[in-house]
Amino acid sequence: MDRTGRVRSTVAMKITGHATDSMWRRYRIVDEDDIERAVTVTQEYVSQQAAAKREPKMVAMSERRS
């Protein structure tokens, strides 16, 4: 639940009945698809940031006056 960022783990533990953090972590299984999506999103972000740094920041004066 807390991987979505909407519900803190302490709240989720109360709802599910997990008494300790260790029990919560033991049964909190990570979905492989979620890991793959996270890596893809991260790679896209890094690529966009690198492309933004390569783009020229200058504008021709004729374009600027418009």
PDB file of N, CA, C and O in Angstrom:
ATOM      1  N   MET A   1       0.797  -1.197   0.000  1.00  0.00           N
ATOM      2  CA  MET A   1       0.000   0.000   0.000  1.00  0.00           C
ATOM      3  C   MET A   1       0.842   1.265   0.000  1.00  0.00           C
ATOM      4  O   MET A   1       0.535   2.193  -0.749  1.00  0.00           O
ATOM      5  N   ASP A   2       1.881   1.340   0.802  1.00  0.00           N
ATOM      6  CA  ASP A   2       2.618   2.589   0.897  1.00  0.00           C
ATOM      7  C   ASP A   2       3.482   2.857  -0.328  1.00  0.00           C
ATOM      8  O   ASP A   2       4.009   3.963  -0.457  1.00  0.00           O
ATOM      9  N   ARG A   3       3.651   1.906  -1.224  1.00  0.00           N
ATOM     10  CA  ARG A   3       4.453   2.151  -2.428  1.00  0.00           C
ATOM     11  C   ARG A   3       3.764   3.135  -3.352  1.00  0.00           C
ATOM     12  O   ARG A   3       4.417   3.724  -4.213  1.00  0.00           O
ATOM     13  N   THR A   4       2.466   3.330  -3.198  1.00  0.00           N
ATOM     14  CA  THR A   4       1.749   4.318  -4.010  1.00  0.00           C
ATOM     15  C   THR A   4       1.950   5.709  -3.462  1.00  0.00           C
ATOM     16  O   THR A   4       1.702   6.692  -4.161  1.00  0.00           O
ATOM     17  N   GLY A   5       2.397   5.811  -2.220  1.00  0.00           N
ATOM     18  CA  GLY A   5       2.588   7.102  -1.600  1.00  0.00           C
ATOM     19  C   GLY A   5       1.323   7.671  -1.004  1.00  0.00           C
ATOM     20  O   GLY A   5       1.335   8.796  -0.506  1.00  0.00           O
ATOM     21  N   ARG A   6       0.250   6.942  -1.039  1.00  0.00           N
ATOM     22  CA  ARG A   6      -1.014   7.459  -0.535  1.00  0.00           C
ATOM     23  C   ARG A   6      -1.296   7.055   0.905  1.00  0.00           C
ATOM     24  O   ARG A   6      -1.981   7.775   1.632  1.00  0.00           O
ATOM     25  N   VAL A   7      -0.776   5.919   1.316  1.00  0.00           N
ATOM     26  CA  VAL A   7      -1.038   5.436   2.671  1.00  0.00           C
ATOM     27  C   VAL A   7       0.287   5.089   3.324  1.00  0.00           C
ATOM     28  O   VAL A   7       1.075   4.323   2.770  1.00  0.00           O
ATOM     29  N   ARG A   8       0.533   5.646   4.493  1.00  0.00           N
ATOM     30  CA  ARG A   8       1.769   5.322   5.213  1.00  0.00           C
ATOM     31  C   ARG A   8       1.722   3.880   5.696  1.00  0.00           C
ATOM     32  O   ARG A   8       0.647   3.323   5.916  1.00  0.00           O
ATOM     33  N   SER A   9       2.893   3.284   5.857  1.00  0.00           N
ATOM     34  CA  SER A   9       2.957   1.885   6.268  1.00  0.00           C
ATOM     35  C   SER A   9       2.341   1.669   7.649  1.00  0.00           C
ATOM     36  O   SER A   9       1.753   0.618   7.902  1.00  0.00           O
ATOM     37  N   THR A  10       2.467   2.645   8.538  1.00  0.00           N
ATOM     38  CA  THR A  10       1.882   2.477   9.874  1.00  0.00           C
ATOM     39  C   THR A  10       0.360   2.364   9.808  1.00  0.00           C
ATOM     40  O   THR A  10      -0.245   1.598  10.558  1.00  0.00           O
ATOM     41  N   VAL A  11      -0.247   3.122   8.915  1.00  0.00           N
ATOM     42  CA  VAL A  11      -1.702   3.053   8.737  1.00  0.00           C
ATOM     43  C   VAL A  11      -2.090   1.718   8.113  1.00  0.00           C
ATOM     44  O   VAL A  11      -3.037   1.065   8.553  1.00  0.00           O
ATOM     45  N   ALA A  12      -1.349   1.322   7.086  1.00  0.00           N
ATOM     46  CA  ALA A  12      -1.629   0.041   6.433  1.00  0.00           C
ATOM     47  C   ALA A  12      -1.471  -1.122   7.410  1.00  0.00           C
ATOM     48  O   ALA A  12      -2.240  -2.082   7.365  1.00  0.00           O
ATOM     49  N   MET A  13      -0.477  -1.038   8.291  1.00  0.00           N
ATOM     50  CA  MET A  13      -0.270  -2.096   9.284  1.00  0.00           C
ATOM     51  C   MET A  13      -1.466  -2.207  10.226  1.00  0.00           C
ATOM     52  O   MET A  13      -1.867  -3.310  10.598  1.00  0.00           O
ATOM     53  N   LYS A  14      -2.028  -1.079  10.606  1.00  0.00           N
ATOM     54  CA  LYS A  14      -3.218  -1.089  11.474  1.00  0.00           C
ATOM     55  C   LYS A  14      -4.384  -1.781  10.766  1.00  0.00           C
ATOM     56  O   LYS A  14      -5.099  -2.585  11.365  1.00  0.00           O
ATOM     57  N   ILE A  15      -4.563  -1.458   9.492  1.00  0.00           N
ATOM     58  CA  ILE A  15      -5.667  -2.029   8.726  1.00  0.00           C
ATOM     59  C   ILE A  15      -5.497  -3.537   8.549  1.00  0.00           C
ATOM     60  O   ILE A  15      -6.451  -4.296   8.721  1.00  0.00           O
ATOM     61  N   THR A  16      -4.282  -3.968   8.205  1.00  0.00           N
ATOM     62  CA  THR A  16      -4.049  -5.384   7.921  1.00  0.00           C
ATOM     63  C   THR A  16      -3.784  -6.224   9.160  1.00  0.00           C
ATOM     64  O   THR A  16      -3.818  -7.453   9.100  1.00  0.00           O
ATOM     65  N   GLY A  17      -3.522  -5.568  10.281  1.00  0.00           N
ATOM     66  CA  GLY A  17      -3.303  -6.316  11.515  1.00  0.00           C
ATOM     67  C   GLY A  17      -1.870  -6.734  11.771  1.00  0.00           C
ATOM     68  O   GLY A  17      -1.623  -7.547  12.662  1.00  0.00           O
ATOM     69  N   HIS A  18      -0.923  -6.205  11.023  1.00  0.00           N
ATOM     70  CA  HIS A  18       0.490  -6.504  11.265  1.00  0.00           C
ATOM     71  C   HIS A  18       0.927  -5.754  12.520  1.00  0.00           C
ATOM     72  O   HIS A  18       0.798  -4.533  12.604  1.00  0.00           O
ATOM     73  N   ALA A  19       1.443  -6.498  13.490  1.00  0.00           N
ATOM     74  CA  ALA A  19       1.798  -5.905  14.777  1.00  0.00           C
ATOM     75  C   ALA A  19       3.181  -5.260  14.788  1.00  0.00           C
ATOM     76  O   ALA A  19       3.420  -4.316  15.541  1.00  0.00           O
ATOM     77  N   THR A  20       4.091  -5.763  13.958  1.00  0.00           N
ATOM     78  CA  THR A  20       5.461  -5.244  13.982  1.00  0.00           C
ATOM     79  C   THR A  20       5.927  -4.913  12.560  1.00  0.00           C
ATOM     80  O   THR A  20       5.377  -5.400  11.573  1.00  0.00           O
ATOM     81  N   ASP A  21       6.961  -4.066  12.493  1.00  0.00           N
ATOM     82  CA  ASP A  21       7.548  -3.728  11.192  1.00  0.00           C
ATOM     83  C   ASP A  21       8.123  -4.957  10.502  1.00  0.00           C
ATOM     84  O   ASP A  21       8.023  -5.094   9.282  1.00  0.00           O
ATOM     85  N   SER A  22       8.721  -5.846  11.276  1.00  0.00           N
ATOM     86  CA  SER A  22       9.334  -7.032  10.667  1.00  0.00           C
ATOM     87  C   SER A  22       8.283  -7.927  10.002  1.00  0.00           C
ATOM     88  O   SER A  22       8.544  -8.505   8.946  1.00  0.00           O
ATOM     89  N   MET A  23       7.112  -8.045  10.603  1.00  0.00           N
ATOM     90  CA  MET A  23       6.039  -8.842   9.988  1.00  0.00           C
ATOM     91  C   MET A  23       5.529  -8.141   8.724  1.00  0.00           C
ATOM     92  O   MET A  23       5.240  -8.796   7.722  1.00  0.00           O
ATOM     93  N   TRP A  24       5.421  -6.824   8.774  1.00  0.00           N
ATOM     94  CA  TRP A  24       4.981  -6.059   7.606  1.00  0.00           C
ATOM     95  C   TRP A  24       5.944  -6.269   6.440  1.00  0.00           C
ATOM     96  O   TRP A  24       5.520  -6.545   5.318  1.00  0.00           O
ATOM     97  N   ARG A  25       7.244  -6.137   6.716  1.00  0.00           N
ATOM     98  CA  ARG A  25       8.246  -6.305   5.667  1.00  0.00           C
ATOM     99  C   ARG A  25       8.270  -7.737   5.147  1.00  0.00           C
ATOM    100  O   ARG A  25       8.496  -7.958   3.957  1.00  0.00           O
ATOM    101  N   ARG A  26       8.044  -8.688   6.004  1.00  0.00           N
ATOM    102  CA  ARG A  26       8.094 -10.094   5.604  1.00  0.00           C
ATOM    103  C   ARG A  26       7.031 -10.423   4.555  1.00  0.00           C
ATOM    104  O   ARG A  26       7.282 -11.199   3.633  1.00  0.00           O
ATOM    105  N   TYR A  27       5.868  -9.841   4.696  1.00  0.00           N
ATOM    106  CA  TYR A  27       4.768 -10.155   3.788  1.00  0.00           C
ATOM    107  C   TYR A  27       4.534  -9.099   2.712  1.00  0.00           C
ATOM    108  O   TYR A  27       3.624  -9.235   1.894  1.00  0.00           O
ATOM    109  N   ARG A  28       5.326  -8.081   2.712  1.00  0.00           N
ATOM    110  CA  ARG A  28       5.206  -7.043   1.686  1.00  0.00           C
ATOM    111  C   ARG A  28       6.032  -7.469   0.482  1.00  0.00           C
ATOM    112  O   ARG A  28       7.234  -7.213   0.420  1.00  0.00           O
ATOM    113  N   ILE A  29       5.385  -8.111  -0.461  1.00  0.00           N
ATOM    114  CA  ILE A  29       6.056  -8.677  -1.627  1.00  0.00           C
ATOM    115  C   ILE A  29       6.079  -7.633  -2.742  1.00  0.00           C
ATOM    116  O   ILE A  29       5.071  -6.984  -3.021  1.00  0.00           O
ATOM    117  N   VAL A  30       7.230  -7.484  -3.365  1.00  0.00           N
ATOM    118  CA  VAL A  30       7.402  -6.513  -4.430  1.00  0.00           C
ATOM    119  C   VAL A  30       7.092  -7.186  -5.766  1.00  0.00           C
ATOM    120  O   VAL A  30       7.625  -8.251  -6.077  1.00  0.00           O
ATOM    121  N   ASP A  31       6.231  -6.553  -6.541  1.00  0.00           N
ATOM    122  CA  ASP A  31       5.858  -7.070  -7.845  1.00  0.00           C
ATOM    123  C   ASP A  31       6.968  -6.759  -8.846  1.00  0.00           C
ATOM    124  O   ASP A  31       7.427  -5.619  -8.925  1.00  0.00           O
ATOM    125  N   GLU A  32       7.397  -7.748  -9.600  1.00  0.00           N
ATOM    126  CA  GLU A  32       8.467  -7.571 -10.583  1.00  0.00           C
ATOM    127  C   GLU A  32       8.079  -6.551 -11.645  1.00  0.00           C
ATOM    128  O   GLU A  32       8.938  -5.811 -12.124  1.00  0.00           O
ATOM    129  N   ASP A  33       6.804  -6.497 -12.025  1.00  0.00           N
ATOM    130  CA  ASP A  33       6.350  -5.515 -13.008  1.00  0.00           C
ATOM    131  C   ASP A  33       6.525  -4.089 -12.482  1.00  0.00           C
ATOM    132  O   ASP A  33       6.859  -3.179 -13.240  1.00  0.00           O
ATOM    133  N   ASP A  34       6.299  -3.901 -11.181  1.00  0.00           N
ATOM    134  CA  ASP A  34       6.494  -2.583 -10.581  1.00  0.00           C
ATOM    135  C   ASP A  34       7.959  -2.166 -10.653  1.00  0.00           C
ATOM    136  O   ASP A  34       8.266  -1.003 -10.917  1.00  0.00           O
ATOM    137  N   ILE A  35       8.843  -3.097 -10.423  1.00  0.00           N
ATOM    138  CA  ILE A  35      10.285  -2.810 -10.495  1.00  0.00           C
ATOM    139  C   ILE A  35      10.661  -2.427 -11.925  1.00  0.00           C
ATOM    140  O   ILE A  35      11.393  -1.461 -12.139  1.00  0.00           O
ATOM    141  N   GLU A  36      10.164  -3.178 -12.894  1.00  0.00           N
ATOM    142  CA  GLU A  36      10.475  -2.899 -14.291  1.00  0.00           C
ATOM    143  C   GLU A  36       9.955  -1.520 -14.705  1.00  0.00           C
ATOM    144  O   GLU A  36      10.650  -0.775 -15.395  1.00  0.00           O
ATOM    145  N   ARG A  37       8.720  -1.180 -14.279  1.00  0.00           N
ATOM    146  CA  ARG A  37       8.160   0.136 -14.598  1.00  0.00           C
ATOM    147  C   ARG A  37       8.991   1.248 -13.968  1.00  0.00           C
ATOM    148  O   ARG A  37       9.236   2.274 -14.603  1.00  0.00           O
ATOM    149  N   ALA A  38       9.421   1.052 -12.735  1.00  0.00           N
ATOM    150  CA  ALA A  38      10.218   2.063 -12.046  1.00  0.00           C
ATOM    151  C   ALA A  38      11.547   2.298 -12.756  1.00  0.00           C
ATOM    152  O   ALA A  38      11.987   3.440 -12.885  1.00  0.00           O
ATOM    153  N   VAL A  39      12.180   1.239 -13.212  1.00  0.00           N
ATOM    154  CA  VAL A  39      13.450   1.375 -13.930  1.00  0.00           C
ATOM    155  C   VAL A  39      13.228   2.083 -15.260  1.00  0.00           C
ATOM    156  O   VAL A  39      14.028   2.936 -15.646  1.00  0.00           O
ATOM    157  N   THR A  40      12.156   1.743 -15.963  1.00  0.00           N
ATOM    158  CA  THR A  40      11.850   2.382 -17.241  1.00  0.00           C
ATOM    159  C   THR A  40      11.607   3.874 -17.065  1.00  0.00           C
ATOM    160  O   THR A  40      12.136   4.684 -17.827  1.00  0.00           O
ATOM    161  N   VAL A  41      10.812   4.242 -16.069  1.00  0.00           N
ATOM    162  CA  VAL A  41      10.518   5.655 -15.814  1.00  0.00           C
ATOM    163  C   VAL A  41      11.793   6.409 -15.458  1.00  0.00           C
ATOM    164  O   VAL A  41      12.003   7.534 -15.912  1.00  0.00           O
ATOM    165  N   THR A  42      12.636   5.791 -14.653  1.00  0.00           N
ATOM    166  CA  THR A  42      13.895   6.421 -14.256  1.00  0.00           C
ATOM    167  C   THR A  42      14.804   6.624 -15.461  1.00  0.00           C
ATOM    168  O   THR A  42      15.410   7.685 -15.609  1.00  0.00           O
ATOM    169  N   GLN A  43      14.903   5.619 -16.321  1.00  0.00           N
ATOM    170  CA  GLN A  43      15.736   5.738 -17.515  1.00  0.00           C
ATOM    171  C   GLN A  43      15.225   6.840 -18.439  1.00  0.00           C
ATOM    172  O   GLN A  43      16.017   7.598 -18.998  1.00  0.00           O
ATOM    173  N   GLU A  44      13.906   6.931 -18.602  1.00  0.00           N
ATOM    174  CA  GLU A  44      13.334   7.983 -19.439  1.00  0.00           C
ATOM    175  C   GLU A  44      13.642   9.363 -18.869  1.00  0.00           C
ATOM    176  O   GLU A  44      13.979  10.284 -19.613  1.00  0.00           O
ATOM    177  N   TYR A  45      13.528   9.506 -17.560  1.00  0.00           N
ATOM    178  CA  TYR A  45      13.814  10.783 -16.903  1.00  0.00           C
ATOM    179  C   TYR A  45      15.277  11.187 -17.117  1.00  0.00           C
ATOM    180  O   TYR A  45      15.567  12.332 -17.463  1.00  0.00           O
ATOM    181  N   VAL A  46      16.176  10.255 -16.913  1.00  0.00           N
ATOM    182  CA  VAL A  46      17.605  10.549 -17.068  1.00  0.00           C
ATOM    183  C   VAL A  46      17.905  10.933 -18.521  1.00  0.00           C
ATOM    184  O   VAL A  46      18.684  11.853 -18.768  1.00  0.00           O
ATOM    185  N   SER A  47      17.301  10.245 -19.469  1.00  0.00           N
ATOM    186  CA  SER A  47      17.499  10.575 -20.887  1.00  0.00           C
ATOM    187  C   SER A  47      16.978  11.965 -21.207  1.00  0.00           C
ATOM    188  O   SER A  47      17.626  12.714 -21.936  1.00  0.00           O
ATOM    189  N   GLN A  48      15.817  12.320 -20.672  1.00  0.00           N
ATOM    190  CA  GLN A  48      15.249  13.649 -20.907  1.00  0.00           C
ATOM    191  C   GLN A  48      16.131  14.735 -20.319  1.00  0.00           C
ATOM    192  O   GLN A  48      16.323  15.782 -20.936  1.00  0.00           O
ATOM    193  N   GLN A  49      16.667  14.495 -19.137  1.00  0.00           N
ATOM    194  CA  GLN A  49      17.538  15.485 -18.506  1.00  0.00           C
ATOM    195  C   GLN A  49      18.820  15.664 -19.309  1.00  0.00           C
ATOM    196  O   GLN A  49      19.303  16.785 -19.472  1.00  0.00           O
ATOM    197  N   ALA A  50      19.368  14.568 -19.808  1.00  0.00           N
ATOM    198  CA  ALA A  50      20.585  14.656 -20.617  1.00  0.00           C
ATOM    199  C   ALA A  50      20.309  15.392 -21.919  1.00  0.00           C
ATOM    200  O   ALA A  50      21.135  16.192 -22.358  1.00  0.00           O
ATOM    201  N   ALA A  51      19.166  15.140 -22.542  1.00  0.00           N
ATOM    202  CA  ALA A  51      18.810  15.827 -23.789  1.00  0.00           C
ATOM    203  C   ALA A  51      18.601  17.315 -23.549  1.00  0.00           C
ATOM    204  O   ALA A  51      18.982  18.137 -24.381  1.00  0.00           O
ATOM    205  N   ALA A  52      18.005  17.663 -22.429  1.00  0.00           N
ATOM    206  CA  ALA A  52      17.765  19.073 -22.107  1.00  0.00           C
ATOM    207  C   ALA A  52      19.082  19.824 -21.932  1.00  0.00           C
ATOM    208  O   ALA A  52      19.168  21.003 -22.274  1.00  0.00           O
ATOM    209  N   LYS A  53      20.086  19.172 -21.416  1.00  0.00           N
ATOM    210  CA  LYS A  53      21.386  19.813 -21.230  1.00  0.00           C
ATOM    211  C   LYS A  53      22.086  20.035 -22.560  1.00  0.00           C
ATOM    212  O   LYS A  53      22.874  20.971 -22.697  1.00  0.00           O
ATOM    213  N   ARG A  54      21.803  19.173 -23.556  1.00  0.00           N
ATOM    214  CA  ARG A  54      22.445  19.295 -24.866  1.00  0.00           C
ATOM    215  C   ARG A  54      21.773  20.334 -25.747  1.00  0.00           C
ATOM    216  O   ARG A  54      22.394  20.837 -26.682  1.00  0.00           O
ATOM    217  N   GLU A  55      20.514  20.667 -25.468  1.00  0.00           N
ATOM    218  CA  GLU A  55      19.786  21.620 -26.300  1.00  0.00           C
ATOM    219  C   GLU A  55      20.371  23.021 -26.118  1.00  0.00           C
ATOM    220  O   GLU A  55      20.669  23.437 -24.999  1.00  0.00           O
ATOM    221  N   PRO A  56      20.532  23.741 -27.226  1.00  0.00           N
ATOM    222  CA  PRO A  56      21.066  25.109 -27.103  1.00  0.00           C
ATOM    223  C   PRO A  56      20.046  26.014 -26.418  1.00  0.00           C
ATOM    224  O   PRO A  56      18.839  25.863 -26.607  1.00  0.00           O
ATOM    225  N   LYS A  57      20.536  26.932 -25.638  1.00  0.00           N
ATOM    226  CA  LYS A  57      19.682  27.859 -24.905  1.00  0.00           C
ATOM    227  C   LYS A  57      19.554  29.204 -25.631  1.00  0.00           C
ATOM    228  O   LYS A  57      18.840  30.093 -25.169  1.00  0.00           O
ATOM    229  N   MET A  58      20.241  29.351 -26.760  1.00  0.00           N
ATOM    230  CA  MET A  58      20.233  30.619 -27.475  1.00  0.00           C
ATOM    231  C   MET A  58      19.065  30.672 -28.458  1.00  0.00           C
ATOM    232  O   MET A  58      18.627  29.654 -28.992  1.00  0.00           O
ATOM    233  N   VAL A  59      18.580  31.888 -28.676  1.00  0.00           N
ATOM    234  CA  VAL A  59      17.513  32.140 -29.636  1.00  0.00           C
ATOM    235  C   VAL A  59      17.990  33.229 -30.582  1.00  0.00           C
ATOM    236  O   VAL A  59      18.594  34.209 -30.147  1.00  0.00           O
ATOM    237  N   ALA A  60      17.729  33.068 -31.850  1.00  0.00           N
ATOM    238  CA  ALA A  60      18.133  34.084 -32.829  1.00  0.00           C
ATOM    239  C   ALA A  60      17.424  35.387 -32.511  1.00  0.00           C
ATOM    240  O   ALA A  60      16.263  35.378 -32.103  1.00  0.00           O
ATOM    241  N   MET A  61      18.113  36.515 -32.692  1.00  0.00           N
ATOM    242  CA  MET A  61      17.524  37.818 -32.365  1.00  0.00           C
ATOM    243  C   MET A  61      16.269  38.093 -33.171  1.00  0.00           C
ATOM    244  O   MET A  61      15.351  38.745 -32.674  1.00  0.00           O
ATOM    245  N   SER A  62      16.209  37.609 -34.412  1.00  0.00           N
ATOM    246  CA  SER A  62      15.022  37.818 -35.233  1.00  0.00           C
ATOM    247  C   SER A  62      13.819  37.079 -34.635  1.00  0.00           C
ATOM    248  O   SER A  62      12.690  37.559 -34.738  1.00  0.00           O
ATOM    249  N   GLU A  63      14.042  35.956 -34.032  1.00  0.00           N
ATOM    250  CA  GLU A  63      12.974  35.190 -33.398  1.00  0.00           C
ATOM    251  C   GLU A  63      12.554  35.850 -32.082  1.00  0.00           C
ATOM    252  O   GLU A  63      11.380  35.815 -31.710  1.00  0.00           O
ATOM    253  N   ARG A  64      13.497  36.437 -31.397  1.00  0.00           N
ATOM    254  CA  ARG A  64      13.256  37.023 -30.091  1.00  0.00           C
ATOM    255  C   ARG A  64      12.327  38.227 -30.168  1.00  0.00           C
ATOM    256  O   ARG A  64      11.516  38.443 -29.268  1.00  0.00           O
ATOM    257  N   ARG A  65      12.436  39.000 -31.218  1.00  0.00           N
ATOM    258  CA  ARG A  65      11.617  40.206 -31.362  1.00  0.00           C
ATOM    259  C   ARG A  65      10.156  39.883 -31.635  1.00  0.00           C
ATOM    260  O   ARG A  65       9.289  40.716 -31.369  1.00  0.00           O
ATOM    261  N   SER A  66       9.870  38.741 -32.141  1.00  0.00           N
ATOM    262  CA  SER A  66       8.495  38.387 -32.501  1.00  0.00           C
ATOM    263  C   SER A  66       7.608  38.236 -31.312  1.00  0.00           C
ATOM    264  O   SER A  66       6.422  37.939 -31.460  1.00  0.00           O
TER     265      SER A  66
END
